[in-house]
């Protein structure tokens, strides 16, 4: 696969992942996560609502998931750039 094809493929995936946006009155336009991420957050929220886990634990789980996802996407990009340069 050529470098240009890899770049365009990665860009297309990024655009597709964050192309859904919703207008929220006080916040403005907000990107909506993909359906699988929404299901995860809904599941954690449901566990907190049913008091299976405490709400601070649910917040930590959700926040950690967001941070890990951002870190892994940056890590994957850095790894791809390093492999490309090699």
Order of alpha helices (4+ residues) and beta strands (2+ residues): alpha-beta-beta-alpha-alpha
